[in-house]
Amino acid sequence: MAQESPAQVGQTEEDRRKLIARLRRLEGQIRGLQSMIEQRRECEEILTQLAAAKVAMNQVGLNVIAHAMKECLRQSEEMDRDRLIDDALEVFLKYVKCVQ
């Protein structure tokens, strides 16, 4: 039986580059929120930007989960398929708890 190796985020350099770019945009959104609060901007404006940042963070998480699931399917010939499915579901369910 092949030795198990955990899925890594962004297997290719291009995948990692895109993920880092998305996180940098998110970082900019968070800094913008900090500035808005410091400037005592309207509550509705802040909440709109906060919702946008949350959506962006969720997209990063979904991207990571999608990659992990793809890796599980690629490994399915080498490992027990049922175990891989359980592992993928476990990762997904952990993430879902975070976004509720």
N, CA and C of each residue as an Amber inpcrd file, in Angstrom:
protein
   300
   0.8430000  -1.1860000   0.0000000   0.0000000   0.0000000   0.0000000
   0.8880000   1.2510000   0.0000000   0.5270000   2.2350000  -0.7740000
   1.3090000   3.4730000  -0.8590000   1.1750000   4.2590000   0.4370000
   2.2290000   4.9700000   0.7860000   2.1910000   5.7750000   1.9950000
   1.3400000   7.0160000   1.7530000   0.5070000   7.3480000   2.7390000
  -0.3890000   8.4960000   2.6200000   0.4020000   9.7940000   2.7100000
   0.0550000  10.7270000   1.8230000   0.6290000  12.0640000   1.9240000
  -0.5210000  13.0510000   1.9180000  -0.5490000  13.9900000   2.8780000
  -1.6600000  14.9260000   2.9470000  -1.6660000  15.8620000   1.7430000
  -2.8710000  16.2810000   1.3590000  -2.9980000  17.2250000   0.2490000
  -2.3680000  18.5510000   0.6560000  -1.6630000  19.1550000  -0.2610000
  -1.0560000  20.4500000  -0.0060000  -1.8450000  21.5090000  -0.7550000
  -1.8330000  22.7000000  -0.2110000  -2.5350000  23.8040000  -0.8450000
  -1.7230000  24.2710000  -2.0360000  -2.3610000  24.3440000  -3.2000000
  -1.7000000  24.8710000  -4.3860000  -0.5310000  24.0200000  -4.8330000
  -0.8220000  22.9030000  -5.4380000   0.2320000  21.9960000  -5.8760000
   1.1610000  22.6510000  -6.8940000   0.6190000  23.4440000  -7.7880000
   1.4570000  24.0820000  -8.7980000   1.8050000  25.5070000  -8.3680000
   2.8540000  26.0260000  -8.9510000   3.2600000  27.3990000  -8.6500000
   2.1490000  28.3840000  -9.0290000   1.4760000  28.1290000 -10.1380000
   0.3700000  28.9960000 -10.5760000  -0.7670000  28.9790000  -9.5560000
  -1.1100000  27.8010000  -9.0410000  -2.1550000  27.6980000  -8.0100000
  -1.7830000  28.5120000  -6.7770000  -0.5520000  28.3640000  -6.3340000
  -0.0920000  29.1070000  -5.1560000  -0.1010000  30.6100000  -5.4230000
   0.3240000  31.0080000  -6.6080000   0.3550000  32.4290000  -6.9520000
  -1.0510000  33.0280000  -6.8950000  -2.0220000  32.3160000  -7.4640000
  -3.4070000  32.8040000  -7.4640000  -3.9720000  32.8890000  -6.0470000
  -3.6730000  31.8960000  -5.2370000  -4.1750000  31.8900000  -3.8700000
  -3.5640000  33.0290000  -3.0590000  -2.2680000  33.2430000  -3.2140000
  -1.6020000  34.3450000  -2.5080000  -2.1610000  35.6920000  -2.9650000
  -2.4020000  35.8480000  -4.2670000  -2.9660000  37.1040000  -4.7810000
  -4.3460000  37.3500000  -4.1740000  -5.1430000  36.3010000  -4.0830000
  -6.4810000  36.4400000  -3.4980000  -6.3760000  36.8360000  -2.0260000
  -5.4470000  36.2250000  -1.3080000  -5.2700000  36.5650000   0.1070000
  -4.7500000  37.9900000   0.2820000  -3.9230000  38.4500000  -0.6340000
  -3.4340000  39.8340000  -0.5460000  -4.5720000  40.8290000  -0.7800000
  -5.4720000  40.5030000  -1.7150000  -6.6430000  41.3660000  -1.9150000
  -7.4990000  41.3860000  -0.6520000  -7.6530000  40.2350000  -0.0480000
  -8.4190000  40.1380000   1.1940000  -7.7500000  40.9520000   2.3040000
  -6.4360000  40.8750000   2.3700000  -5.6950000  41.6670000   3.3520000
  -5.9660000  43.1620000   3.1430000  -6.0070000  43.5800000   1.8840000
  -6.3210000  44.9740000   1.5770000  -7.7250000  45.3500000   2.0210000
  -8.6630000  44.4290000   1.8370000 -10.0330000  44.6910000   2.2890000
 -10.0760000  44.8650000   3.8080000  -9.3510000  44.0340000   4.5250000
  -9.3320000  44.1190000   5.9890000  -8.6970000  45.4320000   6.4390000
  -7.6090000  45.8190000   5.7890000  -6.9870000  47.1060000   6.1250000
  -7.9470000  48.2610000   5.8230000  -8.6920000  48.1290000   4.7360000
  -9.6930000  49.1380000   4.4130000 -10.7630000  49.2310000   5.4860000
 -11.1700000  48.0930000   6.0040000 -12.1500000  48.0810000   7.0950000
 -11.5960000  48.7780000   8.3380000 -10.3370000  48.5230000   8.6450000
  -9.7180000  49.1890000   9.7920000  -9.7470000  50.7040000   9.6050000
  -9.4100000  51.1430000   8.4110000  -9.4150000  52.5830000   8.1210000
 -10.8170000  53.1610000   8.2300000 -11.7860000  52.4210000   7.7310000
 -13.1680000  52.8990000   7.7940000 -13.6120000  53.0880000   9.2410000
 -13.2280000  52.1760000  10.1050000 -13.5950000  52.2890000  11.5180000
 -12.8570000  53.4590000  12.1590000 -11.5700000  53.6010000  11.8550000
 -10.7980000  54.7330000  12.3830000 -11.3890000  56.0630000  11.9310000
 -11.9130000  56.1070000  10.7080000 -12.4920000  57.3310000  10.1530000
 -13.9440000  57.5340000  10.5780000 -14.4570000  56.6090000  11.3770000
 -15.8420000  56.6750000  11.8700000 -16.8590000  56.7350000  10.7320000
 -16.6430000  55.8650000   9.7400000 -17.5620000  55.7920000   8.6030000
 -18.8920000  55.2140000   9.0570000 -19.8860000  55.3740000   8.2090000
 -21.2310000  54.8930000   8.5130000 -21.2450000  53.3780000   8.7020000
 -22.0650000  52.9380000   9.6240000 -22.1850000  51.5220000   9.9530000
 -22.5340000  50.6860000   8.7210000 -23.4510000  51.1810000   7.8950000
 -23.8760000  50.4290000   6.7140000 -22.7170000  50.2240000   5.7350000
 -21.8870000  51.2410000   5.5610000 -20.7170000  51.1110000   4.6780000
 -19.7550000  50.0480000   5.2030000 -19.5260000  50.0840000   6.5050000
 -18.6080000  49.1160000   7.1180000 -19.1560000  47.7030000   6.9780000
 -20.4330000  47.5350000   7.2440000 -21.0330000  46.2040000   7.1440000
 -21.0050000  45.6740000   5.7160000 -21.1790000  46.5550000   4.7430000
 -21.1040000  46.1350000   3.3390000 -19.7080000  45.6100000   3.0180000
 -18.6930000  46.3370000   3.4580000 -17.3160000  45.8990000   3.2090000
 -16.9670000  44.6450000   4.0100000 -17.5070000  44.5450000   5.2130000
 -17.2830000  43.3570000   6.0310000 -17.8780000  42.1230000   5.3580000
 -19.0730000  42.2730000   4.7950000 -19.7060000  41.1560000   4.0760000
 -18.8700000  40.7550000   2.8620000 -18.3370000  41.7380000   2.1560000
 -17.5000000  41.4380000   0.9850000 -16.2340000  40.6890000   1.4010000
 -15.6350000  41.0850000   2.5130000 -14.4310000  40.4020000   2.9980000
 -14.7550000  38.9690000   3.4150000 -15.9060000  38.7900000   4.0160000
 -16.3040000  37.4380000   4.4260000 -16.5030000  36.5440000   3.2040000
 -17.1190000  37.0630000   2.1740000 -17.3020000  36.2940000   0.9370000
 -15.9420000  35.9330000   0.3440000 -15.0280000  36.8840000   0.3390000
 -13.6860000  36.6220000  -0.2000000 -12.9810000  35.5300000   0.6010000
 -13.0960000  35.5780000   1.9170000 -12.4780000  34.5510000   2.7620000
 -13.1150000  33.1890000   2.4970000 -14.4270000  33.1640000   2.3490000
 -15.1110000  31.9050000   2.0420000 -14.6410000  31.3360000   0.7090000
 -14.4070000  32.2010000  -0.2650000 -13.9260000  31.7350000  -1.5650000
 -12.5460000  31.0940000  -1.4450000 -11.6960000  31.6600000  -0.6160000
 -10.3790000  31.0600000  -0.3850000 -10.5590000  29.6690000   0.2200000
 -11.4170000  29.5710000   1.2190000 -11.6590000  28.2800000   1.8540000
 -12.2110000  27.2510000   0.8930000 -13.1530000  27.6620000   0.0590000
 -13.7230000  26.7390000  -0.9220000 -12.6760000  26.2950000  -1.9320000
 -11.7970000  27.2050000  -2.3020000 -10.7120000  26.8600000  -3.2170000
  -9.8070000  25.7970000  -2.6040000  -9.4800000  25.9660000  -1.3430000
  -8.6230000  25.0000000  -0.6480000  -9.3220000  23.6440000  -0.5530000
 -10.6070000  23.6530000  -0.2110000 -11.3630000  22.3990000  -0.1130000
 -11.4440000  21.7150000  -1.4690000 -11.7320000  22.4720000  -2.5110000
 -11.8310000  21.8840000  -3.8520000 -10.5140000  21.2190000  -4.2340000
  -9.4180000  21.8840000  -3.9310000  -8.1110000  21.3110000  -4.2480000
  -7.8900000  20.0140000  -3.4720000  -8.2290000  20.0190000  -2.1920000
  -8.0410000  18.8230000  -1.3630000  -8.8790000  17.6620000  -1.8860000
 -10.1080000  17.9480000  -2.3020000 -10.9730000  16.8910000  -2.8280000
 -10.4280000  16.3410000  -4.1440000  -9.9210000  17.2190000  -5.0040000
  -9.3140000  16.7530000  -6.2580000  -8.1320000  15.8400000  -5.9730000
  -7.3270000  16.2250000  -4.9870000  -6.1730000  15.4050000  -4.6240000
  -6.6150000  14.0450000  -4.1020000  -7.6930000  14.0250000  -3.3290000
  -8.2150000  12.7470000  -2.8270000  -8.6180000  11.8450000  -3.9860000
  -9.2760000  12.4150000  -4.9790000  -9.6930000  11.6130000  -6.1280000
  -8.4930000  11.1270000  -6.9290000  -7.4680000  11.9500000  -7.0350000
  -6.2620000  11.5280000  -7.7580000  -5.5490000  10.3860000  -7.0440000
  -5.6320000  10.3630000  -5.7360000  -4.9620000   9.3310000  -4.9510000
  -5.8060000   8.0710000  -4.7980000  -7.0370000   8.1020000  -5.2930000
  -7.9810000   7.0230000  -5.0010000  -7.5130000   5.6540000  -5.4800000
  -6.6840000   5.5850000  -6.5030000  -6.1870000   4.2910000  -6.9590000
  -5.1050000   3.7600000  -6.0270000  -4.4170000   4.6680000  -5.3550000
  -3.3260000   4.2710000  -4.4750000  -3.8040000   3.9280000  -3.0680000
  -4.9140000   4.4830000  -2.6620000  -5.3760000   4.3200000  -1.2870000
  -6.8180000   3.8370000  -1.2670000  -7.2710000   3.5090000  -0.0770000
  -8.6430000   3.0850000   0.1290000  -9.5940000   4.2420000  -0.1920000
 -10.4040000   4.0740000  -1.2370000 -11.2970000   5.1400000  -1.7080000
 -12.2650000   5.6120000  -0.6200000 -12.8400000   4.6880000   0.1410000
 -13.7770000   5.0810000   1.2000000 -13.0950000   5.9620000   2.2450000
 -11.8730000   5.6240000   2.5840000 -11.1410000   6.4300000   3.5610000
 -10.8660000   7.8250000   3.0060000 -10.5250000   7.9110000   1.7450000
 -10.2690000   9.2120000   1.1320000 -11.5240000  10.0690000   1.0990000
 -12.6460000   9.4490000   0.7950000 -13.9160000  10.1850000   0.7950000
 -14.2130000  10.6930000   2.2010000 -14.0280000   9.8360000   3.1990000
 -14.2380000  10.2560000   4.5870000 -13.3170000  11.4130000   4.9600000
 -12.0630000  11.3380000   4.5420000 -11.1090000  12.4170000   4.8250000
 -11.5460000  13.7260000   4.1740000 -11.9930000  13.6520000   2.9210000
 -12.4430000  14.8520000   2.2070000 -13.6670000  15.4500000   2.8880000
 -14.5980000  14.6020000   3.2930000 -15.7940000  15.0930000   3.9850000
 -15.4400000  15.7140000   5.3300000 -14.4920000  15.1370000   6.0190000
 -14.0680000  15.6880000   7.3060000 -13.5200000  17.1040000   7.1360000
 -12.6910000  17.3010000   6.1300000 -12.1480000  18.6380000   5.8530000
 -13.2800000  19.6030000   5.5160000 -14.2000000  19.1690000   4.6690000
 -15.3260000  20.0150000   4.2710000 -16.1710000  20.4020000   5.4810000
 -16.5010000  19.4350000   6.3170000 -17.3550000  19.7080000   7.4740000
 -16.6690000  20.6230000   8.4830000 -15.3690000  20.5080000   8.6470000
 -14.6420000  21.4320000   9.5220000 -14.7710000  22.8560000   8.9970000
 -14.6580000  23.0030000   7.6770000 -14.7510000  24.3410000   7.0960000
 -16.1600000  24.8990000   7.2290000 -17.1620000  24.0710000   6.9810000
 -18.5510000  24.5280000   7.0540000 -18.8670000  25.0610000   8.4480000
 -18.3300000  24.4440000   9.4800000 -18.5550000  24.9260000  10.8500000
 -18.0130000  26.3390000  11.0300000 -16.9490000  26.6610000  10.3270000
 -16.3280000  27.9830000  10.4530000 -17.1470000  29.0870000   9.8010000
 -17.8960000  28.7690000   8.7720000 -18.5710000  29.8160000   8.0090000
 -20.0280000  30.0070000   8.4010000 -20.4750000  29.3070000   9.4030000
 -21.8730000  29.4520000   9.8210000 -22.0970000  30.7500000  10.5320000
